[in-house]
């Protein structure tokens, strides 16, 4: 609508100007090159307009003749670029579809048409990877490092290759370089953090975790856990006791309910000669509901040379706040059996057995077998408990959530797959032991969290008219009982 009005307005102005000139014809005379020209103003203006139009046509013709070859070349180049970009797009689609041959063919076409390596190198590298030619892919990624616009993508490609080969050292260097060049890239921060944690670079991992939290790659809770566990691992490796204790305390401050952190802090305090302080830490943890075999193991390790009777009495202090908890009863029963205190041991085990009536645990069955053997010498009853142990679910253990391996003690990295913070306390896999010629000592399983006490002596037959000596129980010979 506006264009139509504008055209009508211009036409009206032109008509008005023509009418105005026609009403005022005027007269023009001039001499030029021996010629005398007499005419009106209107004719002169018309002639001037005609000459201007002719000049415009001649200029246009000259422009076409002079610039024609260049324009043809530009149009041909534009068609080639369009074909090149089409080949680039089809190559990316082929990579996404997993068609390696088509991806390589389109990469060659794009490279021949575009002559722009920054655009085609990535496609060529991905096509080579798709076809399994890692050597060619590495060559392309390395070539990308030489161009500023593709260097970052080249580093990412080489990093993925290093991770696929398991070369964590090279991957760590590439991730650190990528994070240094692009601090705002979330994938670089995440890759660097994972590699530093797997390699045990605890100090740098804390810095990277802080940057990763700012980039929203990890949340605040994950950052706090990484920081706490890194302090804990440093404490385990630190040779100087004061420094090690300070690091463990920092870990407990960040992870106050993390059982391994409390146990390690207590062990380090005991190593520094602060036994009573270590005991108080573990006693408070147990009373807060953190009763755990790892706590019991650390508590026993504080005084490794004490007698079995002293240990049984000391463990009553550990479980004083929660004496009716299942873990408390099992721990007290174990130390009581080792000390030959059959009455307390039986009371605690029978209470646990009543609670686990439908499905007794493996640990309960083994402790009951030891109790029956040690207190009464009742091999038949011990055998029944050992047979029940064969059907019991496995005892909880530190199990890797990544590979499923079981560890005897918690560590920051799985000893089998190296994954960071993957060990969780849960029911382990069932392991069937083939009984060979050697006898199996069942005590090695249920007592694995408590340091071995001095081996108690089996009850000796009483002399005629003399008192019975009950100082303990001998380990059960499982092979003999089952046979």
Secondary structure, 3 states (H helix, E strand, C coil): CHHHHHHHHHHHHHHHHHHHHHHCCCCEEEEECCEEEEECHHHHHHHHHHHHHHHHHHHHHHHHHHHHHHHHHHHHHHHHHHHHHHHHHHHHHHHHHCCHHHHHHHHHHHHHHHCCHHHHHHHHHHHHHHCCCHHHHHHHHHHHCCCCCCHHHHHHHHHHHHHHHCCHHHHHHHHHHHHHHCCCCHHHHHHHHHHHHHHCCHHHHHHHHHHHHHCCCCCHHHHHHHHHHHHHHHHHHCCCHHHHHHHHHHHHHHCCCCHHHHHHHHHHHHHCCCHHHHHHHHHHHHHCCCCCHHHHHHHHHCCCCCCHHHHHHHHHHHCHHHCCCHHHHHHHHHHHHHHCCHHHHHHHHHHHHHHCCCCCCHHHHHHHHHHHHHHHCCHHHHHHHHHHHHHCCCCEEEEECCCCCEECCCCCECCCCCCECCEEEEECCCCCCCCCCCCCECHHHHCCCCCCCCCCCCCECCCCCCCCECCCCCCCEHHHHHC
